[in-house]
Amino acid sequence: MKQSRPSDLSEEELGFRIRGPVRWLLPSVLGSIGVKAVLSGIFGAYADKRELQSSLPADGYRHGTDELWFDFVADLGDGFDATYSVASVLAAPVVEPVDGLPLPRASLLVMGGDQVYPAASSTAYEDRTKGPYRAALPEPANQPTLFALPGNHDWYDGLTAFLRVFAQQRDVGGWKTEQGRSYFAIELPHRWWLVAIDTQFGGYIDAPQLDYFREALAGMQEGDAVILCTPTPAWVHAGAGGDTHEYDTIRFFDREIIRPSGAVTRVMLSGDAHHYARYAERDGSGQRITSGGGGAFLSATHLLPPSLTLPPKVSRVADVNEVTTYDKVQTYPEARESKRLAKGIYRLPVSNPGFWGLTAGLQTVLALLVQFGLAAEPNGIFGLLSAWTPAAFGVAFTVIAGVLFSRFGLVRSGWAAAVAGFLHSLAHLALMVAWAAVLFRLSQGAADWITVLVTLVGTPLVVGFVDAELVAAYLLIAGKFRFNVNELFAGQSIEDYKGFLRLHISPQGELTIYPIKIPKVCHTWKAEPNASPETPWIVPDGKSLKVALIEPPIKVPRRVIANDTAAVL
C-alpha cells in the first residue's frame, strides 16, 4: 500500500525520524562502534555472511542497450540534511551543473558502501537511508534500479540488515533492488561491465564470491572494459607506500577473474574516504576515483599523495604487469581549502558539546581523586596506598587512553604515534596537576564550601573546556604527521562539500564521468503535501540546492590502441 504524502516533517507523517549528524567523538558513539567492530571481527571470522551467501540468488545483471546513464554515490546515511540534499539531487529529473549541460536522472544507481552510520540496524537504515531516499523519489514514472556494495559500517551487524534491505528485491523509495548478494556484476552497453566486490573485514575474496564472478562474467571477452567498485580506495594506501593487503586482494581478483578473459579494468571507484579524489594514469586514460560525498562528515584531502606507484614494490601477489604511475589530478575540496578546514577543530568543545562533557567529567573525577590523596593523612604504607591508588589508576587510564587513541586507524604498529599519544596524555595530566595545585591552595585559605563549589563548577566549565582544546591541538598537530587524520575531521562533522558521480556510456561506447558537487547542503526543509505523486515529499524551505561540476567531464575510452590513446573500439 502506498503511503500518502506527509503534511509535515514529523515522524508520524514521514514514517521515519529525521536524524542529526553522528557526533563521532562522543563517548557513547566511540564505545558502541568499538564494541561492534571487535565483535564483527571476531564472529565474522567464524560466521562470515559471504561464505553463507552461496545459497542466495547468483544472477548476473544487464542494464542499458544503446546507451546508459548511471550514478555512483557512497558514504551516505548520516545526518538527514546532508543525506537528503544528495538524494534529492540524485532523484531530480534533470541536473544542470553548468549552463547548457543537462544531465538526465540515471536509470541505475550504485551505492558504493557505508549506506548507514554509525552502525547497521533496521532502524538506522529506515531513518538514515530508506526514509530520506523514499522522500526524495516516492513514485517515479520510470523506476530506476539500485545496487549497493557494503562498507565496514554495513558489516557491523554481520551484514544481516544490509541483506534484508538491499538483497530481497524490496524497493528503496522509488528505486527497485535486484541483487541477491552483497556483491554483483552488471553487463553495461557496448561491452562495458560494472563489477562490485565485497572484501570487508579481512580483505579477501571468498570461494563462493569467486565462483559467482566466474559464472556472471563468463560472457566477458577480449577488448571489454571493467568499472571495478571496491569498499575502500586501497590504491591510495598501497600506491603511497602504505599497507598493501587490500590492494593485493584487488590485484588477485584482476588476475584470477578479469585478465584471463582479455578484459581490462579501466576505472576503479570507491567511497570510504569522504571526499573526491581522482588519480589518472600517466600516459594513459585509466582512472582511480574516490567519491565518498554521499552524506557523511568531510574527510581531508590535503594529505593525499601527489602520485601513486602501482602495483607497489612490496606485495604478496606476484604480478608480471609493468609498474604504472597515477597522478593526482583533482580533489574536492581542494588541498588549500582542506588545510583551512582542518583548523576548525579548535571549535571542538562548541561543535561537539558531548565531547566537552567527556573531558569535563574526566577532569572532575581526577581533580577529586587528587584532592582526596592530598587531604588524607595516611598512616603507614597501606594508608598511603589507600589514599593514592585511585589517583594512580586515573593517571594510568589517561596514559593508556592517549596511546590507544593515537593508534586509531593505523594498520601497522607505529612508535611515532605511540610517542605522540604518550605526550598527549602528559599534557592532560599536567593540566590536572596544575588545577589540583590551584584547588589545594584554595582549600588552605577559603571556606570548604567555596573549594567544593569551585571544584564542581570550575572544573567542568573551565578545565573541561581547556582539556577539550588540548585534544583539538593534538589532532591538528598529529594530522600533520598523518595519524588521527580521520578524527581531526570526524570531530568537526562538516556536512558541506558533498557530491557523487554521474556516468554516461554513449551510443559510441565512450564512458564519460561527470563529478558533481553540492557545495552547501540545505538545513531548512518543508513538506509538500499537495504536490504530484512523483515529486519529492520534502523540498528546501528557501533557496534551492546549487550543484556544479568538480572538474570538467572525464572521458574514458573502452579500449586504447597502442600508440593511439584517442582511438576507441
C-alpha positions as CSV (number, residue, x, y, z in Angstrom):
1,M,0.0,0.0,0.0
2,K,1.4,3.4,-1.0
3,Q,2.0,5.9,1.7
4,S,0.1,9.2,1.5
5,R,2.2,12.3,1.2
6,P,3.2,13.8,4.5
7,S,1.7,17.1,5.7
8,D,4.7,18.0,7.9
9,L,8.1,16.7,8.9
10,S,7.0,14.7,12.0
11,E,7.9,11.0,12.4
12,E,4.3,10.1,12.3
13,E,3.8,11.7,8.9
14,L,7.1,10.7,7.3
15,G,7.3,7.2,8.5
16,F,10.9,7.8,9.7
17,R,12.6,10.1,12.2
18,I,14.8,12.9,10.9
19,R,18.3,12.3,12.5
20,G,21.1,14.8,13.0
21,P,24.7,14.0,12.0
22,V,26.6,11.5,14.1
23,R,28.9,13.1,16.7
24,W,31.8,10.8,16.3
25,L,33.9,11.7,19.4
26,L,31.0,11.2,21.8
27,P,32.0,8.5,24.3
28,S,28.7,6.6,23.6
29,V,29.4,6.5,19.9
30,L,33.1,5.6,20.2
31,G,32.3,2.9,22.8
32,S,29.4,1.4,20.7
33,I,31.3,1.4,17.5
34,G,34.4,0.0,19.2
35,V,32.5,-2.9,20.6
36,K,30.6,-3.7,17.4
37,A,33.9,-3.5,15.4
38,V,35.5,-6.0,17.7
39,L,32.5,-8.4,17.8
40,S,32.1,-8.2,14.0
41,G,35.8,-9.0,13.5
42,I,35.6,-12.0,16.0
43,F,32.4,-13.6,14.9
44,G,32.8,-12.7,11.3
45,A,35.8,-15.0,11.1
46,Y,33.6,-17.9,12.2
47,A,30.3,-17.0,10.5
48,D,31.2,-14.9,7.5
49,K,28.0,-13.9,5.7
50,R,29.9,-14.1,2.4
51,E,30.5,-17.8,2.9
52,L,26.8,-18.3,3.7
53,Q,25.6,-16.4,0.6
54,S,26.3,-19.4,-1.7
55,S,22.6,-20.3,-1.1
56,L,21.3,-16.9,-2.3
57,P,20.5,-16.0,-5.9
58,A,23.6,-15.8,-8.1
59,D,22.4,-13.8,-11.0
60,G,24.3,-11.6,-13.4
61,Y,22.6,-8.5,-14.4
62,R,22.3,-6.4,-17.6
63,H,21.3,-2.7,-17.9
64,G,21.1,-0.5,-20.9
65,T,21.1,-1.3,-24.6
66,D,22.4,1.5,-26.7
67,E,23.4,4.0,-24.0
68,L,23.1,4.3,-20.2
69,W,23.1,6.9,-17.5
70,F,24.1,5.7,-14.1
71,D,25.2,7.2,-10.7
72,F,27.7,6.2,-8.1
73,V,27.3,7.5,-4.6
74,A,28.9,6.3,-1.3
75,D,29.1,7.1,2.4
76,L,25.5,8.2,2.8
77,G,23.0,7.5,5.6
78,D,24.3,10.0,8.1
79,G,22.6,13.3,9.1
80,F,19.3,14.0,7.3
81,D,20.4,17.4,5.9
82,A,23.4,16.1,4.1
83,T,21.9,12.7,3.1
84,Y,18.7,14.2,1.8
85,S,20.5,17.0,-0.1
86,V,22.4,14.4,-2.1
87,A,19.4,12.1,-2.5
88,S,17.2,15.0,-3.8
89,V,19.8,15.8,-6.5
90,L,20.1,12.2,-7.5
91,A,16.3,11.9,-7.8
92,A,15.9,15.2,-9.8
93,P,14.6,14.5,-13.4
94,V,17.5,16.6,-14.7
95,V,20.6,18.1,-13.1
96,E,22.3,21.0,-14.8
97,P,25.7,21.5,-13.1
98,V,26.7,24.1,-15.7
99,D,24.7,26.1,-18.2
100,G,23.8,24.1,-21.3
101,L,24.8,20.7,-19.8
102,P,21.5,19.0,-18.7
103,L,22.2,15.5,-17.2
104,P,19.1,13.3,-17.0
105,R,18.3,11.2,-14.0
106,A,20.2,7.9,-14.0
107,S,18.3,4.7,-14.6
108,L,20.8,2.8,-12.4
109,L,22.1,3.9,-9.0
110,V,25.2,2.2,-7.4
111,M,25.8,2.8,-3.7
112,G,29.4,2.2,-3.0
113,G,29.5,1.4,0.7
114,D,28.6,2.7,4.2
115,Q,24.9,3.1,3.5
116,V,24.3,3.9,7.1
117,Y,26.0,5.3,10.2
118,P,27.2,4.8,12.8
119,A,26.3,1.0,12.6
120,A,23.9,-1.1,10.6
121,S,20.4,-1.9,12.1
122,S,16.9,-2.0,10.7
123,T,16.0,1.3,12.5
124,A,19.2,3.0,11.3
125,Y,18.6,2.1,7.7
126,E,15.0,3.2,7.9
127,D,15.7,6.6,9.5
128,R,19.0,7.4,7.8
129,T,18.8,5.8,4.3
130,K,15.5,4.3,3.2
131,G,13.3,7.1,4.6
132,P,15.3,10.0,3.1
133,Y,15.6,8.3,-0.3
134,R,11.9,7.4,-0.3
135,A,11.1,11.1,0.4
136,A,13.3,12.2,-2.4
137,L,11.9,9.8,-5.1
138,P,8.5,8.5,-3.9
139,E,6.7,7.4,-7.1
140,P,8.7,7.9,-10.3
141,A,7.1,7.2,-13.7
142,N,10.1,5.2,-14.8
143,Q,11.5,3.3,-11.8
144,P,15.3,3.3,-11.7
145,T,17.3,0.3,-10.3
146,L,19.5,0.3,-7.2
147,F,22.6,-1.8,-6.3
148,A,24.6,-1.5,-3.1
149,L,28.0,-2.6,-2.0
150,P,28.5,-2.9,1.8
151,G,31.1,-0.9,3.7
152,N,32.5,-1.5,7.1
153,H,29.6,0.2,8.8
154,D,27.2,-2.0,6.9
155,W,29.1,-5.0,8.3
156,Y,28.9,-4.1,12.0
157,D,25.9,-6.4,12.5
158,G,27.3,-9.2,10.4
159,L,25.6,-7.9,7.2
160,T,22.2,-9.0,8.4
161,A,20.3,-5.7,8.0
162,F,22.1,-4.9,4.7
163,L,21.0,-8.1,3.1
164,R,17.4,-7.5,4.3
165,V,17.3,-4.0,2.8
166,F,19.2,-4.5,-0.5
167,A,19.1,-8.2,-1.3
168,Q,15.5,-9.2,-1.1
169,Q,14.1,-7.3,-4.1
170,R,12.4,-4.7,-2.0
171,D,12.0,-1.1,-3.2
172,V,14.1,1.7,-1.5
173,G,11.8,4.6,-2.2
174,G,11.4,4.9,-6.0
175,W,14.4,2.7,-6.6
176,K,13.9,-1.1,-7.1
177,T,16.6,-3.5,-6.0
178,E,17.7,-6.6,-7.9
179,Q,20.8,-8.1,-6.3
180,G,20.7,-11.3,-4.3
181,R,24.1,-11.0,-2.6
182,S,26.5,-8.4,-1.2
183,Y,28.5,-8.4,-4.5
184,F,27.3,-8.2,-8.1
185,A,28.3,-7.9,-11.8
186,I,26.3,-5.8,-14.3
187,E,26.8,-6.0,-18.0
188,L,26.5,-2.5,-19.4
189,P,26.2,-1.3,-23.1
190,H,29.0,-1.6,-25.6
191,R,31.0,-4.2,-23.7
192,W,31.4,-2.3,-20.5
193,W,31.0,-4.2,-17.2
194,L,30.4,-2.9,-13.7
195,V,31.8,-5.3,-11.1
196,A,31.5,-4.7,-7.3
197,I,33.5,-6.9,-5.0
198,D,32.9,-7.4,-1.2
199,T,36.3,-7.5,0.6
200,Q,35.3,-6.2,4.1
201,F,36.9,-7.4,7.3
202,G,39.9,-9.5,6.2
203,G,40.4,-8.1,2.7
204,Y,40.0,-11.4,1.0
205,I,37.6,-12.8,-1.6
206,D,35.8,-16.0,-0.5
207,A,35.3,-19.0,-2.7
208,P,31.5,-18.5,-3.3
209,Q,32.2,-15.0,-4.4
210,L,34.9,-16.1,-6.9
211,D,32.6,-18.8,-8.2
212,Y,29.8,-16.2,-8.7
213,F,32.0,-13.9,-10.7
214,R,33.4,-16.7,-12.9
215,E,29.8,-17.5,-13.9
216,A,28.4,-14.0,-14.0
217,L,31.4,-12.7,-16.1
218,A,31.5,-15.8,-18.4
219,G,30.5,-13.6,-21.4
220,M,33.4,-11.1,-20.9
221,Q,35.8,-11.2,-23.8
222,E,39.0,-9.6,-25.1
223,G,38.5,-5.8,-25.6
224,D,35.9,-5.4,-22.9
225,A,36.3,-2.8,-20.2
226,V,35.6,-3.0,-16.5
227,I,34.5,-0.5,-13.9
228,L,35.6,-2.1,-10.6
229,C,33.9,-0.9,-7.4
230,T,35.7,-1.7,-4.1
231,P,34.8,-0.9,-0.5
232,T,37.9,1.2,0.1
233,P,40.3,3.2,-2.1
234,A,43.1,0.6,-1.5
235,W,45.1,2.0,-4.4
236,V,45.8,5.2,-2.4
237,H,47.2,3.4,0.6
238,A,49.3,0.9,-1.4
239,G,50.5,3.3,-4.1
240,A,51.8,5.8,-1.5
241,G,53.9,3.1,0.2
242,G,51.5,2.1,2.9
243,D,49.7,-1.2,3.6
244,T,49.2,-3.3,0.5
245,H,47.0,-6.1,1.8
246,E,43.7,-4.7,0.4
247,Y,45.2,-3.7,-2.9
248,D,46.8,-7.2,-3.2
249,T,43.2,-8.6,-3.0
250,I,42.1,-6.3,-5.9
251,R,45.1,-7.5,-7.9
252,F,44.4,-11.1,-7.1
253,F,40.8,-10.6,-8.4
254,D,42.0,-8.9,-11.5
255,R,44.5,-11.7,-12.2
256,E,42.1,-14.5,-11.5
257,I,38.8,-13.2,-13.0
258,I,39.2,-10.3,-15.3
259,R,42.5,-10.7,-17.2
260,P,42.0,-14.3,-18.3
261,S,39.1,-13.1,-20.5
262,G,41.2,-10.4,-22.1
263,A,39.2,-7.6,-20.5
264,V,40.9,-4.6,-18.8
265,T,39.9,-2.7,-15.7
266,R,39.7,0.9,-17.0
267,V,38.2,2.6,-13.9
268,M,38.2,1.9,-10.2
269,L,35.6,3.5,-7.9
270,S,35.3,3.6,-4.2
271,G,34.0,5.6,-1.3
272,D,35.1,5.1,2.4
273,A,37.1,8.4,2.3
274,H,34.5,11.1,2.4
275,H,35.8,13.3,-0.3
276,Y,36.5,13.3,-4.1
277,A,40.0,12.4,-5.3
278,R,40.9,11.4,-8.8
279,Y,44.2,9.8,-9.9
280,A,44.8,9.4,-13.6
281,E,47.1,7.0,-15.3
282,R,50.2,8.8,-16.5
283,D,50.5,8.4,-20.3
284,G,47.1,6.6,-20.4
285,S,43.5,7.0,-19.6
286,G,42.9,4.7,-16.6
287,Q,41.2,6.3,-13.7
288,R,41.2,5.6,-9.9
289,I,38.5,7.7,-8.2
290,T,37.4,8.1,-4.6
291,S,33.9,9.6,-4.3
292,G,32.6,9.4,-0.8
293,G,30.5,12.6,-0.6
294,G,27.1,11.0,-0.1
295,G,26.3,12.4,3.3
296,A,29.0,11.5,5.9
297,F,31.4,14.0,7.5
298,L,34.0,15.5,5.2
299,S,37.5,13.9,5.1
300,A,40.8,15.6,4.5
301,T,42.3,15.9,1.0
302,H,45.4,18.0,1.7
303,L,47.4,15.0,2.9
304,L,46.8,12.8,-0.2
305,P,50.0,11.8,-2.0
306,P,50.7,13.6,-5.3
307,S,51.2,10.3,-7.2
308,L,50.8,6.6,-6.8
309,T,53.0,3.8,-8.0
310,L,51.0,0.7,-8.7
311,P,51.5,-2.1,-8.2
312,P,53.6,-1.3,-5.1
313,K,57.1,-2.6,-4.8
314,V,56.2,-4.6,-1.6
315,S,53.4,-7.0,-2.4
316,R,52.2,-10.5,-1.6
317,V,50.7,-11.1,-5.1
318,A,53.1,-12.0,-7.9
319,D,52.4,-10.0,-11.0
320,V,54.0,-9.6,-14.3
321,N,52.3,-6.2,-15.1
322,E,54.6,-3.3,-15.6
323,V,54.6,-0.6,-12.9
324,T,52.1,2.2,-13.6
325,T,52.1,5.7,-12.2
326,Y,48.9,7.5,-11.4
327,D,49.0,11.3,-10.8
328,K,46.6,13.2,-8.6
329,V,44.5,15.4,-10.9
330,Q,41.7,16.8,-8.8
331,T,40.3,16.7,-5.3
332,Y,37.2,18.2,-3.7
333,P,37.6,20.1,-1.6
334,E,41.0,21.3,-2.9
335,A,44.0,20.9,-0.7
336,R,44.2,24.5,0.3
337,E,40.6,24.5,1.4
338,S,41.0,21.2,3.2
339,K,44.0,22.6,5.1
340,R,42.0,25.6,6.2
341,L,39.1,23.4,7.3
342,A,41.4,21.3,9.5
343,K,42.0,24.3,11.7
344,G,38.3,24.4,12.6
345,I,39.0,21.6,15.1
346,Y,39.5,24.3,17.6
347,R,35.7,24.7,17.7
348,L,35.6,21.1,19.0
349,P,34.1,21.9,22.5
350,V,31.3,24.0,20.9
351,S,30.6,21.9,17.8
352,N,30.7,18.7,19.8
353,P,29.5,19.6,23.4
354,G,29.2,16.0,24.2
355,F,32.9,15.7,23.9
356,W,33.3,18.7,26.2
357,G,31.1,16.8,28.7
358,L,33.5,13.9,28.4
359,T,36.6,15.9,29.2
360,A,34.8,17.8,31.9
361,G,33.8,14.6,33.6
362,L,37.2,13.0,33.4
363,Q,39.0,16.1,34.8
364,T,36.4,16.4,37.6
365,V,37.0,12.9,38.7
366,L,40.8,13.2,38.5
367,A,40.6,16.5,40.5
368,L,38.5,14.9,43.2
369,L,40.9,11.9,43.4
370,V,43.9,14.1,43.7
371,Q,42.3,16.2,46.4
372,F,41.4,13.1,48.3
373,G,45.0,12.0,48.2
374,L,46.3,15.4,49.3
375,A,43.7,15.7,52.1
376,A,44.3,12.3,53.5
377,E,46.6,11.6,56.5
378,P,48.0,8.2,55.6
379,N,49.2,6.0,58.5
380,G,51.9,3.8,57.1
381,I,52.4,2.2,53.7
382,F,48.8,0.8,53.5
383,G,47.3,4.2,54.3
384,L,49.5,5.8,51.7
385,L,48.4,3.2,49.1
386,S,44.7,3.6,50.1
387,A,45.0,7.4,49.6
388,W,46.8,7.5,46.3
389,T,45.8,4.3,44.5
390,P,42.6,5.8,42.9
391,A,44.6,8.7,41.6
392,A,47.3,6.3,40.2
393,F,44.6,4.4,38.4
394,G,43.3,7.7,36.9
395,V,46.8,8.6,35.7
396,A,47.3,5.1,34.2
397,F,44.0,5.3,32.4
398,T,44.8,8.7,30.9
399,V,48.2,7.4,29.6
400,I,46.7,4.2,28.1
401,A,43.8,6.1,26.6
402,G,46.1,8.6,25.0
403,V,48.3,6.0,23.4
404,L,45.4,3.9,22.1
405,F,43.7,7.0,20.7
406,S,46.8,7.9,18.8
407,R,46.7,4.5,17.1
408,F,43.1,4.7,15.7
409,G,43.1,3.7,12.1
410,L,46.7,2.6,12.0
411,V,47.2,-0.7,10.2
412,R,50.8,-1.1,11.2
413,S,52.4,-0.6,14.6
414,G,54.0,2.9,14.8
415,W,56.3,4.2,17.5
416,A,55.8,7.8,16.4
417,A,52.1,7.5,17.1
418,A,52.6,5.8,20.4
419,V,55.1,8.6,21.5
420,A,52.7,11.3,20.3
421,G,49.9,9.6,22.3
422,F,52.1,9.5,25.4
423,L,53.0,13.1,25.1
424,H,49.3,14.0,24.5
425,S,48.4,12.2,27.7
426,L,51.1,14.0,29.6
427,A,49.6,17.3,28.6
428,H,46.3,16.3,30.1
429,L,48.0,15.2,33.3
430,A,49.9,18.4,33.5
431,L,46.6,20.3,33.3
432,M,45.2,18.1,36.0
433,V,48.2,18.6,38.3
434,A,48.1,22.4,37.8
435,W,44.4,22.6,38.6
436,A,44.8,20.3,41.6
437,A,47.5,22.7,42.9
438,V,45.1,25.6,42.5
439,L,42.4,23.8,44.4
440,F,44.7,22.7,47.1
441,R,46.0,26.2,47.7
442,L,42.4,27.5,47.7
443,S,41.4,24.9,50.3
444,Q,44.1,26.2,52.6
445,G,42.6,29.7,53.0
446,A,39.0,29.5,51.8
447,A,35.8,28.0,53.3
448,D,35.2,24.4,52.4
449,W,32.0,25.2,50.5
450,I,33.9,27.6,48.3
451,T,36.5,24.9,47.4
452,V,33.7,22.4,46.7
453,L,31.9,24.9,44.5
454,V,35.0,25.8,42.5
455,T,35.8,22.1,42.1
456,L,32.4,21.0,40.9
457,V,31.7,24.1,38.7
458,G,35.0,25.4,37.6
459,T,36.4,22.0,36.7
460,P,33.8,21.1,34.1
461,L,33.3,24.6,32.7
462,V,36.8,25.8,32.6
463,V,39.2,22.9,32.9
464,G,36.9,20.6,30.8
465,F,36.9,23.3,28.0
466,V,40.7,23.7,28.1
467,D,41.1,19.9,28.1
468,A,38.9,19.6,25.0
469,E,41.0,22.2,23.3
470,L,44.1,20.2,24.2
471,V,42.6,17.3,22.2
472,A,41.9,19.7,19.3
473,A,45.5,21.0,19.4
474,Y,46.8,17.4,19.5
475,L,44.6,16.4,16.5
476,L,45.8,19.3,14.4
477,I,49.5,18.5,15.1
478,A,49.1,14.8,14.7
479,G,47.3,15.3,11.4
480,K,50.5,16.9,10.0
481,F,52.2,13.6,10.7
482,R,49.4,11.6,9.1
483,F,47.9,9.9,12.1
484,N,44.5,10.6,13.7
485,V,43.6,12.4,10.4
486,N,40.2,10.8,10.4
487,E,39.5,12.0,14.0
488,L,40.7,15.5,13.0
489,F,37.7,15.9,10.6
490,A,35.3,13.5,12.3
491,G,35.3,15.7,15.4
492,Q,34.0,18.6,13.3
493,S,31.2,16.7,11.5
494,I,31.4,19.0,8.4
495,E,28.3,18.5,6.4
496,D,29.0,20.5,3.3
497,Y,31.2,19.6,0.3
498,K,29.0,16.7,-0.8
499,G,28.8,15.1,-4.2
500,F,28.5,12.0,-6.4
501,L,29.4,10.7,-9.9
502,R,27.0,10.7,-12.8
503,L,28.3,8.4,-15.6
504,H,27.2,8.0,-19.2
505,I,28.0,5.4,-21.8
506,S,27.3,6.9,-25.2
507,P,26.0,5.2,-28.2
508,Q,29.6,5.2,-29.5
509,G,30.7,3.2,-26.4
510,E,32.7,6.0,-24.7
511,L,32.4,6.4,-20.9
512,T,32.0,10.0,-19.6
513,I,32.2,10.7,-15.9
514,Y,30.6,13.9,-14.5
515,P,31.8,14.5,-10.9
516,I,29.0,16.6,-9.3
517,K,29.4,18.7,-6.2
518,I,26.9,20.2,-3.8
519,P,28.9,22.9,-2.0
520,K,26.3,23.7,0.6
521,V,23.7,21.3,2.0
522,C,20.3,22.6,2.9
523,H,19.3,22.8,6.6
524,T,15.7,24.1,6.4
525,W,13.0,22.0,4.8
526,K,9.3,21.9,4.3
527,A,6.8,19.2,3.3
528,E,4.9,19.4,0.0
529,P,1.6,17.6,0.8
530,N,-0.3,18.8,-2.3
531,A,2.3,18.2,-5.0
532,S,2.0,15.5,-7.6
533,P,2.8,11.9,-6.5
534,E,6.2,11.6,-8.3
535,T,7.7,14.8,-6.8
536,P,9.7,14.8,-3.6
537,W,7.9,14.9,-0.3
538,I,10.3,17.4,1.1
539,V,11.8,20.5,-0.6
540,P,14.1,23.3,0.6
541,D,12.4,26.0,2.5
542,G,14.1,28.9,0.9
543,K,17.0,28.7,-1.6
544,S,17.3,25.7,-3.8
545,L,20.4,23.5,-3.8
546,K,23.2,24.6,-6.0
547,V,25.2,22.0,-8.0
548,A,28.3,22.3,-10.1
549,L,31.0,20.1,-11.7
550,I,34.0,19.5,-9.6
551,E,36.1,19.3,-12.8
552,P,35.4,19.0,-16.5
553,P,33.8,15.7,-17.7
554,I,36.3,12.8,-17.7
555,K,36.2,10.7,-20.9
556,V,37.4,7.1,-20.8
557,P,37.6,5.1,-24.0
558,R,36.6,1.4,-23.8
559,R,39.8,0.3,-25.3
560,V,43.0,2.1,-26.2
561,I,45.1,1.0,-29.2
562,A,48.9,1.1,-28.7
563,N,50.4,4.4,-29.9
564,D,46.9,5.9,-30.4
565,T,45.5,6.8,-27.0
566,A,42.5,8.6,-28.5
567,A,41.2,5.6,-30.5
568,V,38.1,3.8,-29.3
569,L,37.0,0.3,-30.3
